[in-house]
Amino acid sequence: MTYKYSLKIYKRLCLLLLLNIAGLTAFAQTYQPYSYQFYQKLNADLYSTKSREHTALKPFAVDDSLLKHHYDSLMNINNDGKEHSWIYRKLFTEHMVDIKKSSYTLYGDLLPDFSIGRDFSNHQTTNQTSLGFQVGGTVGSNLFFNVSGYDSRAVFPNYLNTYINQVGIVPGQAYDRTYLQNAAKWNYITATVSYDVNTYLNISAGRDKTFIGDGYRSLLLSDYASPYPFLKFTGTLGNVRYMAMFSYMNDPATTSQYGIDRKKFGVFHYLDWNVNNRLSIGFFDNVIGFLTDDNGIKRPFDFNYINPIIFLKPINNSSDDPDKSLLGFTSKYKISDGITAYGQFALNEFHAKDFFSSNGAVDNKYGFQLGFRGTNLFSVNSLNFLVETNNVRPYTYSARSAIENYTENGEPLAHPWGANFRELVGLLNYSYKRFDFSGEVDLGRYGLDMNDLNYGKNPFMLYTKPARPYGNYITQGLTTNMIYLEGKVAYLLNPKYNLRIELDGVYRNEKNTAFNDKTSLITLGLSSSFRNLYKDIASFKSH
């Protein structure tokens, strides 16, 4: 009896150890690529006071969970239960390739993305031509895979073209192969393989993005920067979910002060605890390390970073430590079934003397987010909303060398605007049958570098060379105001791969004492994908 009891205790300890070493609960596999536009349609289930869903770590699977019924209804919105021709089914209700066997499934689709637009403020015609594909499926009940890719070219409005010429990257996508020209060409590829070891443990690997948080933006890890290779372990035990992710990233020549491509790695840990049906709190840490230093000398990999225990590496503020860490805290509280409050806090460096004073020291590097989101606004079914503010102090994502900063492939890993900004954003979405209506209001103020001085917005500039060591404040430098308004009307043709006809209108005004950029853009297109294509971005630097 004593032996059996000891064996039971031993098994439980082993299970807990595995969950510390790894990480996502096994929902039986249906992987849904993350995009805010699609995920917010699940608000009523995700943020119900009757459930304890883990909502902050995305993307996630949806089968065998509270979300399955709602998800299936979204995926079959065009299915009227009648017999239709093969062509009708492939265009409106099914994957182009859709094989379902007892031991495996396979699906495949072509993903068109064609649009034409007119920027009336700049008398410019824009267009985008993308042709992509996706292939995915399951093997047994534990293994899932998905591969997607796009070959794209576009003529963007002036503000996006300026951004691309400054960083060399199509926002959140990939290198622009026509760098410094008026048209952009790029390839975008993602791939994920996911395996459920058991009910508690999932292992996934591939090339993709991860988002942490309950808001539209994330100050910890967002889906903005280009996809990157990763190995991710996620485990769920009761009300606790834990993720450990290891990634391989790029520091491109276009944003490097040394004009060379270099590689770096990122280690991410996130622990999400559902305290009860209403309250959740989460803890985050990250380490960005490099494989080649600023002098071109290769550095051996430190195997201590393989240890998956969160907060193993405390906040880094010692001059002799070669790597940089970011710590974070998340929380949400369901005020009711219709309203959830959420927030984040990101901390790059902490010196108590400066942190609790008002001296504006350069080493006070932190940001915070506060927001509210919900569904069925004014008792209107499927009317979803979000309002949030993001505030990040200068230099928050910068480091002592360019390669250590919190970026990937030339763009921020967290908020697209970098640092040294305040933002207030509101989103509204309403779905009625196949029609989808959405709107965004984004009001921002940020400080760009000026007079060849580093005022803290550009994460590739070293925080050891600030414009001043004290007296720093948010929006310092070339203070810039931005208004961004966007409205969309879409008609859904096929929910399986999000094929839709979409009419999009954007008004953007970015103004400071050096320039005044206006955009009034109308776009009409045929699109299909679940990826986020961010257009509500700020200038990278003055122009």
C-alpha positions as CSV (number, residue, x, y, z in Angstrom):
1,M,0.0,0.0,0.0
2,T,2.8,2.4,0.9
3,Y,4.6,1.5,-2.4
4,K,1.5,2.2,-4.5
5,Y,0.9,5.5,-2.7
6,S,4.6,6.5,-3.2
7,L,4.4,5.5,-6.9
8,K,1.3,7.7,-7.3
9,I,3.1,10.7,-5.7
10,Y,6.1,10.0,-7.9
11,K,4.0,10.0,-11.1
12,R,2.4,13.3,-10.1
13,L,5.8,14.9,-9.5
14,C,7.0,13.7,-12.9
15,L,4.0,15.2,-14.5
16,L,4.6,18.5,-12.8
17,L,8.2,18.4,-13.9
18,L,7.2,17.8,-17.5
19,L,4.9,20.7,-17.4
20,N,7.7,22.9,-16.2
21,I,9.9,21.7,-19.0
22,A,7.2,22.1,-21.6
23,G,4.1,23.7,-22.6
24,L,-0.5,24.1,-24.8
25,T,-3.0,21.8,-23.6
26,A,-4.2,19.2,-26.0
27,F,-7.5,20.2,-27.4
28,A,-7.6,17.5,-30.1
29,Q,-6.2,19.3,-33.0
30,T,-7.9,22.1,-34.9
31,Y,-5.3,24.9,-35.3
32,Q,-6.6,28.4,-36.0
33,P,-4.0,31.0,-37.2
34,Y,-4.2,34.1,-35.0
35,S,-5.8,37.3,-36.2
36,Y,-7.6,39.7,-34.0
37,Q,-10.4,40.1,-36.5
38,F,-11.3,36.4,-36.3
39,Y,-10.6,35.7,-32.7
40,Q,-12.8,38.6,-31.4
41,K,-15.8,36.7,-32.9
42,L,-15.3,34.2,-30.1
43,N,-15.6,36.8,-27.4
44,A,-18.8,35.5,-25.9
45,D,-17.3,32.1,-25.1
46,L,-13.7,33.2,-24.4
47,Y,-14.7,35.9,-21.9
48,S,-17.8,34.2,-20.3
49,T,-18.0,34.4,-16.5
50,K,-19.1,30.7,-16.6
51,S,-15.8,29.4,-18.0
52,R,-12.1,29.6,-17.3
53,E,-10.6,29.7,-20.8
54,H,-6.9,30.6,-21.1
55,T,-7.2,33.5,-23.5
56,A,-3.9,35.3,-23.4
57,L,-1.7,32.8,-25.3
58,K,-2.4,32.8,-29.0
59,P,-2.8,31.0,-31.4
60,F,-4.6,28.1,-29.8
61,A,-6.5,25.0,-30.9
62,V,-10.3,25.0,-30.5
63,D,-11.6,21.3,-30.7
64,D,-13.0,19.5,-27.6
65,S,-13.3,22.8,-25.8
66,L,-15.9,25.4,-24.9
67,L,-15.2,27.1,-28.3
68,K,-15.9,24.2,-30.5
69,H,-19.6,24.8,-31.1
70,H,-19.2,28.5,-31.8
71,Y,-16.2,27.8,-34.0
72,D,-18.0,25.2,-36.0
73,S,-20.9,27.6,-36.6
74,L,-18.5,30.2,-37.9
75,M,-16.8,27.7,-40.2
76,N,-20.2,26.6,-41.6
77,I,-22.0,29.9,-41.9
78,N,-22.7,29.3,-45.6
79,N,-23.9,25.7,-45.2
80,D,-27.7,25.6,-45.7
81,G,-27.9,21.8,-45.5
82,K,-29.0,21.5,-49.1
83,E,-27.3,19.5,-51.9
84,H,-25.1,21.6,-54.1
85,S,-22.7,21.1,-57.0
86,W,-19.0,20.4,-56.5
87,I,-18.1,23.9,-57.8
88,Y,-20.6,25.6,-55.4
89,R,-19.2,23.7,-52.4
90,K,-15.5,24.5,-53.3
91,L,-16.3,28.2,-53.7
92,F,-18.5,28.7,-50.8
93,T,-18.5,25.9,-48.1
94,E,-15.5,23.6,-48.4
95,H,-11.8,23.5,-48.7
96,M,-10.6,23.1,-52.3
97,V,-9.0,19.8,-51.2
98,D,-10.8,18.2,-48.3
99,I,-10.0,14.6,-47.4
100,K,-11.3,13.0,-44.3
101,K,-10.2,9.5,-43.4
102,S,-10.4,7.6,-40.1
103,S,-6.6,7.8,-39.6
104,Y,-5.9,11.2,-41.2
105,T,-7.3,14.4,-42.7
106,L,-5.9,16.7,-45.4
107,Y,-7.1,20.0,-46.7
108,G,-5.6,22.5,-49.2
109,D,-6.6,25.9,-50.7
110,L,-5.4,28.5,-53.0
111,L,-5.4,31.9,-51.3
112,P,-5.9,34.9,-53.6
113,D,-5.4,38.4,-52.4
114,F,-6.0,41.1,-55.0
115,S,-6.9,44.7,-54.4
116,I,-6.9,48.1,-56.1
117,G,-7.1,51.4,-54.4
118,R,-6.9,55.1,-54.7
119,D,-5.1,57.5,-52.3
120,F,-7.0,60.8,-53.0
121,S,-4.7,62.9,-50.8
122,N,-1.6,62.0,-52.8
123,H,-3.3,61.3,-56.2
124,Q,-1.9,57.8,-56.2
125,T,-3.3,54.5,-57.4
126,T,-2.4,51.5,-55.2
127,N,-2.6,47.8,-55.7
128,Q,-1.7,44.4,-54.3
129,T,-1.4,41.1,-56.0
130,S,-0.8,38.0,-53.8
131,L,-1.2,34.4,-54.7
132,G,-0.9,31.9,-51.9
133,F,-1.7,28.5,-50.7
134,Q,-2.3,26.5,-47.5
135,V,-2.0,22.8,-46.8
136,G,-2.9,21.2,-43.5
137,G,-4.3,18.2,-41.8
138,T,-4.1,15.7,-39.0
139,V,-2.5,12.3,-38.5
140,G,-4.4,10.3,-35.9
141,S,-5.8,12.4,-33.1
142,N,-2.5,13.9,-31.8
143,L,-0.6,15.4,-34.7
144,F,-1.6,18.5,-36.7
145,F,0.3,20.4,-39.4
146,N,-0.3,23.6,-41.4
147,V,1.8,25.2,-44.1
148,S,1.0,28.5,-45.9
149,G,2.8,30.7,-48.3
150,Y,2.3,33.8,-50.4
151,D,4.1,35.4,-53.3
152,S,3.2,39.1,-53.3
153,R,3.8,42.4,-54.9
154,A,2.2,45.8,-54.2
155,V,2.2,49.5,-54.8
156,F,1.5,50.9,-51.3
157,P,0.3,54.4,-50.2
158,N,3.1,56.8,-49.5
159,Y,3.3,56.4,-45.7
160,L,3.7,52.6,-46.0
161,N,6.3,53.0,-48.8
162,T,8.2,55.4,-46.6
163,Y,8.2,52.9,-43.8
164,I,9.4,50.1,-46.1
165,N,12.2,52.2,-47.5
166,Q,13.3,53.1,-43.9
167,V,13.5,49.5,-42.6
168,G,13.6,47.4,-45.8
169,I,10.7,45.2,-44.5
170,V,7.1,45.0,-45.7
171,P,5.3,45.6,-42.3
172,G,5.1,42.3,-40.5
173,Q,5.8,40.3,-43.6
174,A,9.3,39.9,-45.0
175,Y,12.2,41.6,-46.9
176,D,11.2,43.9,-49.7
177,R,13.0,42.5,-52.7
178,T,12.7,45.8,-54.5
179,Y,14.2,47.8,-51.7
180,L,14.1,51.6,-52.3
181,Q,11.8,51.4,-55.3
182,N,8.2,52.4,-55.5
183,A,6.8,48.9,-55.7
184,A,7.4,46.1,-53.2
185,K,7.8,42.3,-53.7
186,W,8.1,39.8,-51.0
187,N,7.4,36.2,-49.9
188,Y,5.6,35.2,-46.7
189,I,5.8,31.7,-45.4
190,T,4.5,30.0,-42.2
191,A,4.6,26.4,-41.1
192,T,3.5,24.7,-37.9
193,V,3.6,21.1,-36.7
194,S,1.9,20.4,-33.4
195,Y,1.9,17.2,-31.4
196,D,-0.2,16.4,-28.3
197,V,2.0,14.2,-26.1
198,N,-0.9,13.7,-23.7
199,T,-3.9,15.6,-22.3
200,Y,-1.5,18.0,-20.5
201,L,1.4,18.6,-22.9
202,N,1.7,19.9,-26.4
203,I,4.9,20.4,-28.5
204,S,4.9,22.5,-31.6
205,A,7.6,23.7,-33.9
206,G,7.8,25.6,-37.2
207,R,8.0,29.2,-38.5
208,D,5.2,31.4,-37.2
209,K,4.2,34.1,-34.7
210,T,3.0,34.1,-31.1
211,F,0.8,36.7,-29.4
212,I,0.6,37.2,-25.6
213,G,-2.2,39.3,-24.1
214,D,-5.9,40.0,-24.2
215,G,-5.7,43.3,-26.2
216,Y,-5.4,44.4,-29.7
217,R,-1.7,45.3,-29.1
218,S,0.8,43.5,-26.9
219,L,3.6,45.1,-25.0
220,L,5.2,41.7,-24.4
221,L,5.0,39.6,-27.6
222,S,2.8,40.4,-30.6
223,D,2.1,39.1,-34.0
224,Y,3.6,42.1,-35.7
225,A,7.2,41.2,-36.7
226,S,7.9,38.7,-39.4
227,P,7.5,35.0,-38.7
228,Y,10.5,33.2,-37.1
229,P,11.6,29.6,-36.5
230,F,10.5,28.4,-33.0
231,L,10.2,25.4,-30.8
232,K,7.4,25.7,-28.2
233,F,6.3,23.6,-25.3
234,T,3.0,24.4,-23.6
235,G,1.4,22.6,-20.8
236,T,-1.9,22.9,-18.9
237,L,-2.7,21.6,-15.5
238,G,-6.1,22.7,-14.2
239,N,-6.2,26.4,-14.0
240,V,-2.5,26.9,-14.9
241,R,-1.0,27.1,-18.4
242,Y,2.7,27.4,-19.0
243,M,4.7,28.1,-22.2
244,A,8.4,27.8,-22.9
245,M,9.4,28.9,-26.4
246,F,12.8,29.0,-28.1
247,S,13.2,31.0,-31.3
248,Y,15.9,31.8,-33.9
249,M,15.8,35.4,-35.2
250,N,17.4,37.8,-37.6
251,D,19.1,41.2,-37.2
252,P,19.1,42.5,-40.8
253,A,21.7,44.7,-42.5
254,T,19.0,47.3,-43.3
255,T,18.6,48.3,-39.7
256,S,22.0,47.3,-38.3
257,Q,24.4,50.0,-37.5
258,Y,27.1,47.7,-38.8
259,G,25.4,47.0,-42.2
260,I,25.6,43.2,-41.8
261,D,23.1,40.4,-41.3
262,R,23.4,38.7,-38.0
263,K,21.5,36.0,-36.1
264,K,20.2,36.0,-32.6
265,F,17.9,33.9,-30.4
266,G,15.0,34.5,-28.1
267,V,13.8,32.5,-25.0
268,F,10.3,33.2,-23.9
269,H,8.4,32.0,-20.8
270,Y,4.8,32.7,-20.0
271,L,2.6,31.4,-17.1
272,D,-1.1,32.0,-17.1
273,W,-3.2,31.4,-14.0
274,N,-7.0,31.5,-14.0
275,V,-7.5,32.3,-10.3
276,N,-11.3,31.8,-10.7
277,N,-13.9,32.3,-13.4
278,R,-13.4,36.0,-13.5
279,L,-9.8,36.8,-12.6
280,S,-6.6,35.7,-14.5
281,I,-3.0,36.8,-14.0
282,G,0.1,36.0,-16.0
283,F,3.8,36.3,-15.7
284,F,6.2,36.7,-18.6
285,D,10.0,36.8,-19.2
286,N,12.3,36.9,-22.2
287,V,15.9,36.8,-23.0
288,I,17.4,38.0,-26.3
289,G,20.9,36.7,-26.9
290,F,23.2,36.9,-29.9
291,L,25.5,34.4,-31.6
292,T,27.9,37.0,-33.1
293,D,29.0,40.2,-31.2
294,D,29.4,43.7,-32.5
295,N,33.0,42.9,-33.5
296,G,32.0,39.9,-35.6
297,I,33.3,37.4,-33.1
298,K,31.2,34.3,-32.7
299,R,29.9,33.5,-29.2
300,P,29.3,30.0,-27.9
301,F,25.7,29.2,-27.0
302,D,24.9,29.3,-23.3
303,F,23.1,26.1,-22.5
304,N,21.7,27.6,-19.3
305,Y,19.0,29.2,-21.5
306,I,17.6,25.8,-22.2
307,N,16.3,25.6,-18.7
308,P,12.6,26.3,-19.1
309,I,11.9,27.7,-15.6
310,I,10.4,31.2,-15.7
311,F,12.4,34.0,-14.1
312,L,15.5,31.9,-14.1
313,K,17.3,34.9,-15.4
314,P,16.4,38.0,-13.3
315,I,16.1,41.5,-14.8
316,N,19.4,42.4,-16.4
317,N,21.0,45.7,-15.4
318,S,24.6,44.7,-14.9
319,S,27.1,46.0,-17.4
320,D,29.0,42.7,-17.7
321,D,25.9,40.6,-18.7
322,P,25.9,40.1,-22.5
323,D,22.2,39.5,-23.0
324,K,19.0,41.5,-22.3
325,S,15.8,40.5,-20.6
326,L,12.3,41.7,-20.5
327,L,9.8,41.0,-17.7
328,G,6.1,41.3,-17.8
329,F,2.8,41.0,-16.0
330,T,-0.7,40.4,-17.5
331,S,-4.1,40.4,-16.0
332,K,-7.8,40.3,-16.9
333,Y,-11.0,40.6,-14.9
334,K,-14.5,39.7,-16.3
335,I,-16.7,42.5,-15.0
336,S,-19.7,40.7,-16.6
337,D,-20.4,38.4,-19.5
338,G,-20.3,41.5,-21.8
339,I,-17.3,43.4,-20.4
340,T,-13.7,42.3,-19.5
341,A,-11.0,44.6,-18.2
342,Y,-7.4,43.7,-19.0
343,G,-3.9,45.1,-18.7
344,Q,-0.2,44.5,-19.2
345,F,3.0,45.8,-17.7
346,A,6.4,45.5,-19.4
347,L,9.7,46.2,-17.6
348,N,13.1,46.3,-19.3
349,E,15.3,47.7,-16.5
350,F,14.8,48.5,-12.9
351,H,16.9,50.8,-10.6
352,A,14.8,51.5,-7.5
353,K,16.3,54.9,-6.9
354,D,15.4,56.2,-10.3
355,F,12.2,54.2,-10.7
356,F,10.5,55.7,-7.7
357,S,11.7,59.2,-8.4
358,S,10.6,61.7,-11.0
359,N,14.0,62.4,-12.5
360,G,13.2,60.9,-15.9
361,A,16.3,58.7,-15.8
362,V,17.1,56.9,-19.1
363,D,17.1,53.5,-17.2
364,N,13.4,53.9,-16.3
365,K,12.3,51.6,-19.1
366,Y,8.8,50.3,-18.9
367,G,5.3,50.4,-20.5
368,F,1.8,49.7,-19.5
369,Q,-1.6,48.8,-21.2
370,L,-5.1,49.1,-19.9
371,G,-8.2,48.1,-21.9
372,F,-11.8,47.0,-22.0
373,R,-13.3,44.5,-24.4
374,G,-16.6,42.8,-24.8
375,T,-19.4,41.5,-26.9
376,N,-23.1,42.1,-27.6
377,L,-22.7,45.8,-27.0
378,F,-26.1,47.6,-26.3
379,S,-27.6,44.0,-26.3
380,V,-26.9,43.7,-30.0
381,N,-25.8,40.2,-30.8
382,S,-22.3,39.9,-32.4
383,L,-21.5,43.6,-31.8
384,N,-18.0,43.4,-30.3
385,F,-15.9,46.2,-29.1
386,L,-12.4,47.0,-27.6
387,V,-10.9,50.2,-26.2
388,E,-7.4,50.3,-24.9
389,T,-4.5,52.7,-24.1
390,N,-0.8,51.8,-24.5
391,N,2.0,53.9,-23.0
392,V,5.7,53.1,-23.3
393,R,8.6,55.1,-22.0
394,P,11.6,56.0,-24.2
395,Y,14.2,53.4,-24.7
396,T,12.1,50.6,-23.3
397,Y,12.9,48.0,-26.0
398,S,16.5,49.2,-26.6
399,A,19.7,47.6,-25.5
400,R,23.4,48.2,-25.2
401,S,24.1,46.9,-28.6
402,A,21.9,46.8,-31.7
403,I,21.5,43.1,-31.9
404,E,20.3,42.7,-28.3
405,N,17.2,44.9,-28.8
406,Y,13.7,43.5,-28.7
407,T,13.2,43.2,-32.4
408,E,13.1,40.5,-35.1
409,N,14.0,41.0,-38.7
410,G,14.1,44.8,-38.4
411,E,10.7,45.3,-36.6
412,P,9.5,45.4,-33.0
413,L,8.5,42.1,-31.3
414,A,6.0,43.9,-29.2
415,H,4.1,47.1,-30.1
416,P,4.6,48.2,-33.8
417,W,5.4,51.7,-32.7
418,G,8.5,50.8,-30.8
419,A,8.8,53.0,-27.7
420,N,8.3,56.7,-26.6
421,F,4.6,56.9,-27.4
422,R,1.0,57.1,-26.1
423,E,-1.8,55.4,-27.9
424,L,-5.6,55.3,-27.6
425,V,-7.3,52.8,-29.9
426,G,-10.9,51.7,-30.2
427,L,-12.3,48.9,-32.4
428,L,-15.9,47.9,-33.2
429,N,-17.0,44.9,-35.2
430,Y,-20.5,43.6,-36.2
431,S,-21.3,40.5,-38.1
432,Y,-24.6,39.8,-39.8
433,K,-24.9,36.5,-41.7
434,R,-22.1,36.8,-44.4
435,F,-21.6,40.5,-43.9
436,D,-18.9,41.8,-41.6
437,F,-18.6,45.5,-40.6
438,S,-15.6,46.9,-38.6
439,G,-14.2,50.2,-37.6
440,E,-11.0,51.5,-35.9
441,V,-10.1,54.8,-34.3
442,D,-6.4,55.2,-33.3
443,L,-5.1,58.4,-31.7
444,G,-1.4,58.4,-31.1
445,R,1.4,60.8,-30.0
446,Y,5.1,59.8,-30.1
447,G,8.5,61.4,-30.3
448,L,10.9,60.8,-33.2
449,D,14.6,61.3,-33.2
450,M,15.8,64.7,-34.3
451,N,19.1,66.7,-34.7
452,D,20.9,63.3,-34.8
453,L,20.0,62.6,-31.2
454,N,18.4,59.4,-29.8
455,Y,15.2,60.3,-28.1
456,G,14.2,56.6,-27.5
457,K,11.6,55.6,-30.1
458,N,13.8,53.6,-32.4
459,P,14.7,50.3,-30.7
460,F,17.8,49.9,-32.9
461,M,19.4,53.0,-31.4
462,L,21.6,52.2,-28.3
463,Y,20.1,53.4,-25.0
464,T,23.7,54.0,-23.8
465,K,23.8,57.0,-26.1
466,P,20.6,58.9,-25.2
467,A,19.8,62.5,-26.0
468,R,20.1,63.1,-22.2
469,P,20.6,60.8,-19.2
470,Y,17.8,62.5,-17.1
471,G,14.7,64.5,-17.8
472,N,13.3,62.0,-20.3
473,Y,9.5,61.7,-20.8
474,I,7.1,60.1,-23.2
475,T,6.7,61.9,-26.6
476,Q,10.1,63.7,-26.2
477,G,12.0,64.6,-29.3
478,L,10.1,65.5,-32.5
479,T,6.7,65.2,-31.0
480,T,4.3,63.7,-33.6
481,N,0.5,63.4,-33.6
482,M,-1.3,60.8,-35.6
483,I,-5.0,60.2,-36.3
484,Y,-5.9,56.9,-38.0
485,L,-9.4,56.0,-39.0
486,E,-10.4,52.9,-40.8
487,G,-13.7,51.3,-41.8
488,K,-14.3,48.0,-43.6
489,V,-17.3,46.2,-45.1
490,A,-16.7,42.6,-46.1
491,Y,-18.9,39.9,-47.7
492,L,-17.8,36.4,-46.7
493,L,-17.7,33.9,-49.6
494,N,-16.0,30.9,-48.0
495,P,-15.3,30.8,-44.2
496,K,-12.9,27.8,-44.5
497,Y,-10.1,30.0,-45.8
498,N,-11.7,33.4,-45.1
499,L,-12.4,34.2,-48.8
500,R,-14.1,37.6,-48.9
501,I,-14.9,40.7,-51.0
502,E,-13.7,43.7,-49.0
503,L,-14.2,47.4,-49.2
504,D,-11.8,49.4,-47.0
505,G,-11.4,53.1,-46.3
506,V,-8.5,54.7,-44.4
507,Y,-7.9,58.2,-43.3
508,R,-4.5,58.9,-41.7
509,N,-2.9,62.2,-40.7
510,E,0.6,62.2,-39.2
511,K,1.8,65.7,-38.3
512,N,4.8,67.4,-36.6
513,T,7.0,70.4,-37.2
514,A,9.0,68.6,-39.9
515,F,6.3,67.0,-42.0
516,N,2.6,66.6,-42.4
517,D,1.6,63.4,-44.1
518,K,-2.1,62.8,-45.1
519,T,-3.6,59.7,-46.6
520,S,-7.2,59.2,-47.8
521,L,-7.4,55.7,-49.2
522,I,-10.2,53.6,-50.6
523,T,-9.5,50.0,-51.5
524,L,-11.6,47.2,-53.0
525,G,-10.3,43.7,-53.2
526,L,-10.7,39.9,-53.0
527,S,-8.9,38.5,-50.0
528,S,-8.3,35.2,-48.3
529,S,-6.2,34.5,-45.3
530,F,-6.3,34.8,-41.5
531,R,-3.0,36.7,-41.2
532,N,-3.0,40.3,-39.8
533,L,-1.8,42.9,-42.2
534,Y,-1.2,46.0,-40.0
535,K,-1.7,49.4,-41.6
536,D,-2.1,51.4,-38.4
537,I,1.6,51.9,-37.9
538,A,3.7,54.9,-37.1
539,S,6.8,56.3,-38.8
540,F,10.0,54.6,-38.0
541,K,12.0,57.8,-38.0
542,S,11.7,61.4,-39.3
543,H,11.6,61.9,-43.0
